[in-house]
Amino acid sequence: MFEQLKTLPADPILGLNQIFQQDNNADKINLSIGVYQTAQGTTPIFAAVKKAEQQLIDLQTTKAYAPQAGDPAFVEHITNLLLGDELAKTLGDRVATVMTPGGCGALRMNAELLIQSNPNATVWVSDPTWANHYPLLQSAGLTLKTYNYYSPETHGVDFAAMVESLNAIPKGDVVLLHGCCHNPTGADLTKAQWDTVIDILAERDLMPFIDVAYQGFGDSLVDDAYGIRLAVSRLPEVLIASSCSKNFGVYRERVGAALVITTSEAQTAAAKSHILSAARRCYSMPPSHGGAVVGHLLSSESLTQEWKSELESVRTRMNSLRQGLATGLNQAQSKIDFSFVSQSKGMFCYLGIPQQDVLTLRSEFGIYLLESTRINVAGLSEQNLPVIVERVADVITR
């Protein structure tokens, strides 16, 4: 039966990580895979998460099936975290939240909902966007097209081109937006630009599909939710895909949430039923443990405050490393002005160096970044930063 199958190419991100693992260079540095790392190169468990996990284990009395929509505490608190208490309360049953296996599960479940609602709808994604948006959404049957977003020349958002693109999208289509910390570029919309984007979506009857995987990694938990809350408060229909992998550090637990907001409680209930039906077809119900941990943490005021403090420390450290990289590269060479690196948000940014230099860094020095020049800022450390600066400057000035 399987004789006709040919081996598929590796995922561009996970495949590069496999190559990194096989590299025998003792000084190799991985700036490709999207996980936070300490100065010692480990991905830690938040202390608040560890405490919540232990408390949850002590309190559990059964391993029976959890509700299909997910842990009730998680559903309630993650909705409030994304929308804010007041907006979530105002919306009431116009918003439905379903726990999913990670942000990927949330994206796919919302894609399944779109297919059931309007199989002819096109989803417009930023150019560039996260590589996995394509297989996740296209394999559900959706058509994807791109709108202008990033300027390689300015290393930032080309907002004039973005506005022009959005104004040309046919009415009734779907626009996928990054809630914050744009992956892969790190170039985010300002609040004023969000205002304009939402104005355009309202005028052209376009529905936002917001992917938020890094809330709290940009400016703050509240500031990073600005675009989400603006869209939900002003537009009749919104889809949101949320991930807890980064901001709670529960990568392997696969914790995410699909949110749908419609014009009425009845429409939302119908939409939720279709998400749950799609979930039943795909995975029946999400794994419980990680979501229950997050739900338990957010139910405790003391654990929530401890988590917020830890998250602030992570964000502050990443910002310091980002600034250190920009300053170091500018001091080490004069060919490229890397000031834009310090202005990026979240975990990623583009270095904007020639692709051949990316390959040279990999082959000569064991420094791994994607060929798009995307680097994981959280892969930098106080120890490896001087080495990276020296070797990047060496390669680009040859």
C-alpha positions in Angstrom: 0.0 0.0 0.0 2.8 2.4 0.8 5.2 1.7 -2.0 4.2 4.8 -4.0 4.9 7.2 -1.2 7.9 9.5 -1.5 9.6 11.0 1.5 8.5 14.6 2.0 10.9 17.5 2.7 11.4 18.3 6.3 9.5 21.3 7.9 11.7 24.3 7.2 12.0 25.1 11.0 11.8 21.7 12.6 14.0 20.3 9.9 16.7 22.9 10.5 16.6 22.1 14.2 17.3 18.4 13.3 20.3 19.4 11.3 21.5 21.5 14.2 21.2 18.5 16.6 23.3 16.5 14.2 26.1 19.2 13.9 29.2 18.1 15.7 30.5 21.7 16.2 31.0 22.1 19.9 30.4 25.8 19.6 27.2 25.6 17.6 24.4 28.1 18.4 20.7 27.6 17.5 18.8 30.9 16.7 16.1 29.1 14.7 13.7 27.2 16.9 11.1 29.3 18.7 11.6 28.6 22.4 12.7 30.9 25.2 16.1 30.0 26.7 18.0 31.1 29.9 21.6 32.2 30.0 22.4 28.5 30.5 20.6 27.5 27.3 17.7 25.8 29.0 14.0 26.4 28.6 12.7 26.8 32.1 9.4 26.0 33.8 7.9 29.2 35.3 7.9 28.9 39.1 4.2 29.8 39.2 3.4 27.1 36.6 5.3 24.5 38.6 3.4 25.5 41.8 0.1 25.4 40.0 0.9 22.0 38.5 1.8 20.5 41.9 -1.3 22.0 43.5 -3.5 20.6 40.7 -2.0 17.1 41.0 -2.6 17.2 44.8 -6.2 18.2 44.2 -7.1 15.9 41.4 -9.3 12.9 42.2 -10.0 11.5 38.8 -8.6 11.1 35.2 -12.0 10.9 33.7 -12.7 12.8 30.5 -12.8 16.6 30.8 -15.5 18.7 29.1 -15.0 18.7 25.3 -14.7 22.5 25.3 -11.9 22.3 27.8 -11.2 23.0 31.5 -13.8 25.5 32.6 -11.4 27.6 34.6 -9.1 27.8 31.7 -11.9 28.8 29.3 -13.1 31.6 31.6 -9.7 33.1 32.5 -8.0 32.9 29.1 -11.0 34.7 27.6 -10.6 37.4 30.2 -6.8 37.5 29.6 -7.3 38.1 25.9 -10.4 40.4 26.0 -10.1 42.0 29.4 -12.7 41.5 32.2 -15.0 44.3 31.2 -15.2 43.5 27.5 -15.6 39.8 28.2 -18.4 40.5 30.6 -20.1 42.9 28.1 -20.0 40.3 25.3 -21.4 37.5 27.5 -22.5 34.6 25.4 -21.6 36.4 22.2 -18.1 35.0 22.7 -17.4 31.3 22.8 -14.0 29.8 23.8 -12.8 26.3 23.1 -9.6 24.8 24.5 -7.4 23.3 21.8 -4.2 21.4 21.4 -1.9 24.5 21.2 -2.2 27.5 19.0 -2.0 25.2 15.9 -5.2 23.5 17.1 -6.9 26.8 17.5 -5.9 27.9 14.0 -7.2 24.7 12.5 -10.5 24.6 14.4 -11.2 28.2 13.3 -10.3 27.2 9.8 -12.8 24.3 10.0 -15.4 26.8 11.2 -14.7 29.1 8.2 -15.0 26.2 5.8 -18.4 25.3 7.2 -19.5 29.0 7.2 -18.2 30.0 3.8 -16.1 27.5 1.8 -15.5 30.2 -0.9 -13.9 32.7 1.5 -10.3 33.7 1.0 -8.0 34.2 4.0 -5.5 36.9 3.4 -2.2 36.6 5.3 0.7 39.1 5.8 3.7 38.9 3.5 5.6 37.3 5.1 3.7 35.3 7.8 4.4 32.3 10.0 5.2 29.4 7.6 2.8 27.0 9.3 -0.2 29.2 8.6 -0.2 27.8 5.1 -0.4 24.0 5.8 -2.7 24.5 8.8 -5.3 26.5 6.9 -4.9 25.3 3.3 -5.3 21.6 4.4 -8.7 22.5 5.8 -9.7 23.6 2.3 -9.2 27.4 2.6 -7.7 29.6 -0.1 -4.8 31.8 1.1 -3.6 35.0 -0.5 -1.2 37.7 0.8 -1.4 41.4 1.6 1.6 43.7 1.8 3.1 44.1 5.2 6.9 44.1 5.6 9.5 46.3 3.9 13.0 44.7 3.6 14.3 48.2 2.8 13.1 49.8 6.0 13.1 46.6 8.1 9.6 47.6 9.3 5.9 47.6 8.5 5.2 49.1 5.1 1.9 50.6 6.3 1.1 52.5 3.2 1.4 49.3 1.1 -0.6 47.4 3.7 -3.5 49.9 3.6 -3.5 49.8 -0.2 -3.6 46.0 -0.1 -6.4 45.8 2.5 -8.5 48.3 0.5 -8.3 46.0 -2.5 -9.5 42.8 -0.7 -13.0 41.8 -1.8 -15.7 42.4 0.7 -16.6 39.4 2.9 -13.1 37.9 2.9 -11.0 37.1 6.0 -7.8 38.9 7.1 -5.4 37.0 9.3 -3.6 39.5 11.6 -0.8 38.9 14.1 -2.1 40.2 17.5 1.4 41.2 18.6 5.1 40.2 18.1 4.8 39.5 14.4 6.3 36.1 13.4 8.7 36.1 11.6 9.7 39.8 11.4 9.1 41.2 14.8 7.6 44.3 13.1 4.4 45.3 14.8 1.6 47.7 14.1 1.4 50.8 16.3 -1.9 51.5 18.1 -2.7 54.3 15.6 -2.1 51.8 12.8 -4.4 49.3 14.4 -7.0 52.0 14.5 -6.7 52.5 10.8 -6.7 48.7 10.0 -9.9 48.2 12.0 -11.5 51.1 10.3 -10.8 49.5 6.9 -12.1 46.1 8.0 -15.3 47.7 9.3 -15.8 49.7 6.1 -15.1 46.8 3.8 -16.9 44.1 5.7 -13.8 42.1 6.2 -13.5 39.7 9.2 -10.4 39.6 11.3 -8.8 36.3 12.2 -6.3 37.2 14.9 -3.4 34.9 15.8 -2.0 35.7 19.2 0.9 33.5 20.3 3.0 35.9 22.3 0.8 38.0 24.5 3.0 39.6 27.1 6.2 39.2 25.1 5.9 42.6 23.3 5.1 45.5 25.6 2.7 44.1 28.2 -0.2 41.7 28.6 -2.6 44.7 28.1 -0.8 46.6 25.4 -0.2 43.4 23.4 -4.0 42.8 23.4 -4.8 46.3 22.0 -5.6 45.2 18.5 -7.6 42.2 19.6 -9.8 44.2 22.0 -10.3 47.0 19.4 -11.4 44.5 16.8 -13.8 42.7 19.2 -15.3 46.0 20.5 -15.9 47.5 17.0 -16.5 44.6 14.6 -19.5 42.2 14.6 -17.5 39.0 13.9 -14.0 38.1 15.0 -12.0 34.9 15.2 -9.1 34.5 17.6 -6.5 31.7 17.9 -4.5 31.9 21.1 -1.4 29.9 22.3 -0.1 29.5 25.8 3.1 27.9 24.7 5.4 30.9 25.1 3.9 33.2 27.7 3.2 30.3 30.1 6.1 28.2 29.0 4.0 25.1 28.5 5.2 24.3 25.0 5.0 20.5 25.2 1.6 20.5 26.9 -0.1 21.9 23.8 -2.4 24.5 25.3 -4.4 26.9 23.1 -7.8 28.4 22.6 -10.1 29.1 19.7 -12.4 32.1 20.2 -15.4 33.1 18.1 -17.4 36.3 18.5 -20.6 36.8 16.4 -23.5 39.2 16.4 -25.8 37.2 18.6 -25.7 34.5 21.3 -27.6 32.1 19.0 -25.0 32.5 16.2 -22.1 32.0 18.6 -23.7 28.9 20.0 -24.1 27.5 16.5 -20.5 28.4 15.6 -19.2 26.8 18.8 -21.1 23.6 18.0 -19.3 23.4 14.6 -15.9 23.9 16.3 -16.7 21.1 18.7 -17.9 18.9 15.8 -14.6 19.5 14.0 -12.7 18.8 17.2 -14.6 15.5 17.5 -13.6 14.5 14.0 -9.9 15.5 14.5 -8.9 14.7 18.1 -12.2 14.4 20.0 -11.1 16.6 22.9 -7.9 18.5 23.9 -5.3 17.1 26.4 -6.4 18.3 29.8 -3.3 18.7 31.9 -1.7 21.8 30.5 -4.9 23.7 30.2 -6.0 22.7 33.7 -2.6 24.0 35.0 -3.1 27.4 33.3 -6.7 27.6 34.5 -5.6 26.8 38.1 -2.8 29.4 37.9 -5.1 32.1 36.7 -7.7 31.2 39.3 -5.2 32.1 42.0 -4.4 35.8 42.6 -1.0 35.0 44.1 0.0 32.6 41.4 -1.2 35.0 38.7 0.9 37.9 40.2 4.0 35.6 40.4 3.5 34.5 36.8 3.1 38.1 35.6 6.3 39.1 37.4 8.2 36.2 35.8 6.8 37.1 32.4 8.0 40.7 32.9 11.5 39.4 33.7 11.5 37.3 30.5 10.4 40.2 28.4 12.9 42.6 30.0 15.7 40.2 29.4 14.8 39.6 25.7 14.6 43.4 25.2 18.1 43.7 26.7 19.5 41.0 24.4 17.8 42.6 21.4 19.3 46.0 22.2 22.7 44.3 22.9 22.6 42.7 19.5 21.7 45.9 17.7 24.4 47.9 19.5 27.0 45.3 19.2 26.5 44.8 15.4 26.6 48.5 14.8 29.8 48.9 16.7 31.4 45.9 15.0 30.8 47.0 11.4 29.4 49.9 9.4 28.0 48.1 6.3 24.5 47.6 7.7 22.6 49.7 10.3 21.1 47.2 12.6 19.2 49.7 14.8 15.9 48.2 13.5 16.7 45.1 15.6 16.2 47.0 18.8 12.8 48.2 17.6 11.4 44.7 16.9 8.9 43.1 19.3 8.7 39.7 20.8 10.7 36.6 20.1 11.7 37.1 16.5 13.2 39.5 14.0 14.7 39.5 10.6 18.4 40.2 10.4 18.1 41.2 6.7 21.5 39.9 5.6 22.1 38.1 2.3 21.1 34.5 2.2 24.6 33.4 1.4 25.8 34.9 4.6 23.2 32.9 6.5 24.6 29.7 4.9 28.1 30.8 5.7 27.3 31.4 9.3 25.9 27.9 9.5 28.7 26.0 7.6 31.7 27.9 9.1 30.5 28.7 12.6 27.6 26.5 13.4 25.3 29.5 13.9 21.8 28.5 12.8 19.1 30.9 11.6 16.4 30.5 9.0 17.3 31.3 5.4 14.7 34.1 5.6 17.2 35.6 8.2 14.7 35.1 11.0 16.4 34.8 14.3 15.0 33.8 17.7 16.0 36.7 20.0 15.3 34.4 22.9 18.1 32.1 21.6 20.6 34.8 22.4 22.4 34.8 25.8 24.8 37.0 27.7 27.4 34.3 26.9 26.9 33.8 23.1 26.0 37.4 22.2 29.6 38.6 21.8 30.4 35.5 19.7 27.4 36.0 17.4 28.2 39.7 17.0 31.8 39.0 16.0 30.9 36.3 13.5 28.0 38.0 11.9 30.1 41.1 11.4 32.9 39.0 10.0 30.7 37.3 7.4 28.8 40.4 6.2 32.0 42.5 5.8 34.0 40.0 3.7 
